[in-house]
């Protein structure tokens, strides 16, 4: 591996991931999958990949993906969480709280979820 590739690889690994809450939204019926992740862009890619390959864990979402097609779905970041500078910081509880806030907010707006 060249020095340039090593530097790029190291830089990528050291770049903080975007933590937060994401949504996969069905634009036809308004249903959404909402969840939190320590790496939102990677999780959105994973959701899309699993739907496209037909192996998503949420059967209702997958069935509607097949019924309505990929153009009926939007993949979006709802909120982000800034990483703490505190040594040993574990974002799990903060992410869970942020996810709950979004689920409540969307529920009050009449939005239905897949889970």
C-alpha positions as CSV (number, residue, x, y, z in Angstrom):
1,X,0.0,0.0,0.0
2,X,1.4,3.4,-1.0
3,X,2.0,6.1,1.6
4,X,-0.8,8.2,0.1
5,X,-3.3,5.4,0.4
6,X,-2.2,4.7,4.0
7,X,-2.6,8.4,4.8
8,X,-6.1,8.4,3.3
9,X,-7.1,5.2,5.1
10,X,-5.8,6.6,8.4
11,X,-7.6,9.9,7.8
12,X,-10.9,8.1,7.0
13,X,-10.6,5.9,10.2
14,X,-9.9,8.9,12.4
15,X,-12.7,11.0,11.0
16,X,-15.6,11.1,13.5
17,X,-18.8,9.4,12.2
18,X,-22.1,11.3,12.1
19,X,-24.1,10.0,15.0
20,X,-27.9,10.6,15.2
21,X,-31.3,9.5,14.2
22,X,-32.3,8.6,10.7
23,X,-35.6,7.7,8.9
24,X,-36.6,5.6,5.9
25,X,-39.9,7.1,4.9
26,X,-42.5,5.7,2.5
27,X,-43.8,8.7,0.6
28,X,-46.9,6.8,-0.5
29,X,-48.5,6.1,2.9
30,X,-46.3,8.1,5.3
31,X,-45.0,5.1,7.3
32,X,-41.4,5.4,8.5
33,X,-38.6,3.4,10.0
34,X,-36.9,5.6,12.6
35,X,-33.7,4.5,14.4
36,X,-30.5,5.8,15.9
37,X,-27.0,5.0,14.9
38,X,-23.4,5.8,15.7
39,X,-22.8,6.1,12.0
40,X,-25.9,7.4,10.2
41,X,-24.6,7.6,6.6
42,X,-23.4,3.9,6.9
43,X,-26.7,2.9,8.4
44,X,-28.7,4.6,5.6
45,X,-26.5,2.8,3.0
46,X,-27.1,-0.5,4.9
47,X,-30.9,0.1,4.9
48,X,-31.0,0.8,1.2
49,X,-28.7,-2.2,0.4
50,X,-30.8,-4.6,2.5
51,X,-34.0,-3.4,0.8
52,X,-32.5,-3.6,-2.7
53,X,-31.2,-7.1,-2.1
54,X,-34.5,-8.3,-0.5
55,X,-33.1,-9.2,2.9
56,X,-34.3,-6.5,5.2
57,X,-35.3,-7.5,8.7
58,X,-38.5,-5.4,8.7
59,X,-40.9,-7.6,6.6
60,X,-43.6,-4.9,6.3
61,X,-41.0,-2.3,5.1
62,X,-39.6,-4.8,2.6
63,X,-43.1,-5.8,1.3
64,X,-43.9,-2.1,0.7
65,X,-40.5,-1.6,-0.9
66,X,-41.4,-4.3,-3.4
67,X,-44.9,-3.0,-3.8
68,X,-44.2,0.7,-4.3
69,X,-40.6,0.6,-5.6
70,X,-37.5,2.5,-4.5
71,X,-38.7,5.8,-5.8
72,X,-41.4,5.8,-3.1
73,X,-38.9,5.9,-0.3
74,X,-36.7,8.7,1.1
75,X,-33.6,8.1,3.3
76,X,-32.9,11.0,5.6
77,X,-31.0,12.1,8.6
78,X,-33.5,13.6,11.2
79,X,-31.0,14.8,13.8
80,X,-27.4,14.5,14.8
81,X,-25.6,14.1,18.1
82,X,-22.3,15.9,18.7
83,X,-19.7,13.6,20.2
84,X,-18.6,14.4,23.7
85,X,-15.0,15.2,24.5
86,X,-15.4,13.3,27.7
87,X,-13.0,10.3,28.0
88,X,-14.8,7.0,27.7
89,X,-18.0,8.6,26.4
90,X,-20.6,6.1,25.3
91,X,-23.3,7.7,23.1
92,X,-25.8,4.8,23.5
93,X,-28.1,6.4,26.1
94,X,-28.0,9.8,24.4
95,X,-28.8,8.2,21.0
96,X,-31.7,6.2,22.6
97,X,-33.1,9.4,24.1
98,X,-32.8,11.3,20.8
99,X,-34.5,8.4,19.0
100,X,-37.4,8.4,21.5
101,X,-37.8,12.2,21.1
102,X,-38.2,11.8,17.4
103,X,-40.6,8.8,17.7
104,X,-42.8,10.8,20.0
105,X,-42.6,13.9,17.8
106,X,-43.5,12.0,14.6
107,X,-46.3,10.1,16.5
108,X,-47.9,13.3,17.6
109,X,-47.8,14.5,13.9
110,X,-49.8,11.4,13.0
111,X,-46.9,9.5,11.4
112,X,-47.0,5.7,11.6
113,X,-44.0,3.5,12.0
114,X,-43.0,0.1,10.6
115,X,-41.9,-1.2,14.0
